[in-house]
Amino acid sequence: MLHKKVIKCLAIILLSILVNACVSSNSSKSSLSNKEEAKLYLRMGVRYLEMDMLKIAKENLETAESIDPNSATIHNSLGALYERLKMFSDARQQYQKAVALDADDAAAKNNYGRFLCERGNYEEGMELLNEALALPLNNRKWFTYTNIGRCELRNGKKGLAEANFRKALQANKYFSPALFEMQKISYLSKKYMSARAFLERYLSVATHNASTLWYAVQTERALGNKKLAESYMEKLNALFPTSKEAQQLKIKVK
């Protein structure tokens, strides 16, 4: 009998705690303005996007948009999410909204410019990227220089591409995407010692991916270092066995 009374008391206490918690949570939420609530969902959405939890990121970012549809930052983040989901038409619309809502948003112009360049729309893409570069509030110009370089490289302008990758590294010598691009462009220019040096700098701040390993294999082969080339090939097959780079090397070996 005593045991049943104790259980009943504990159940009442637990119920009371849960009710109070719900009241506290609702009270806290209602105290936020619409913009503050939207920013909360935006932060959660971006965090989930970074963690590659795309379904939950989508829920949070779309909730943020429904609360504050006039936020360029939210639309820019949705553009990045839809790109990851391969919803390219939706991504384009979100980037367009972001740029239209805030002409001074460097991140939105940078993302939309890159997006257009990757789809062969070099003229409009470069225009947006140069606008982003010129914005006084753009305090991460190395991102923009790297995207401009990639756009130039896609458009067959290797010299201009290299100049922009070097500007990116002048602004931030540890920016790994620009270091990788210089590894690649050095190899393509047959500057093999330079390609090796840029890879070493890259590895001081980042880890190998399938592309860095592929260019490392090709570079060491060009330099006549068969043993080191084989070592990189083994690492590529071990870490990224299903990558297109690993398949390309297997085809060449055959």
DABEL-V64419 format. One record per helix or strand of 3 or more residues. SS is the DSSP state (H for helix, E for strand). FROM is the first residue (numbers start at 1). TO is the last residue. If there is no record, write none. Layout:
# DABEL-V64419
ss=SS from=FROM to=TO
ss=SS from=FROM to=TO
This chain:
# DABEL-V64419
ss=H from=2 to=30
ss=H from=34 to=50
ss=H from=54 to=67
ss=H from=72 to=84
ss=H from=88 to=101
ss=H from=106 to=118
ss=H from=122 to=134
ss=H from=141 to=154
ss=H from=158 to=171
ss=H from=176 to=188
ss=H from=192 to=203
ss=H from=210 to=222
ss=H from=226 to=239
ss=H from=244 to=253
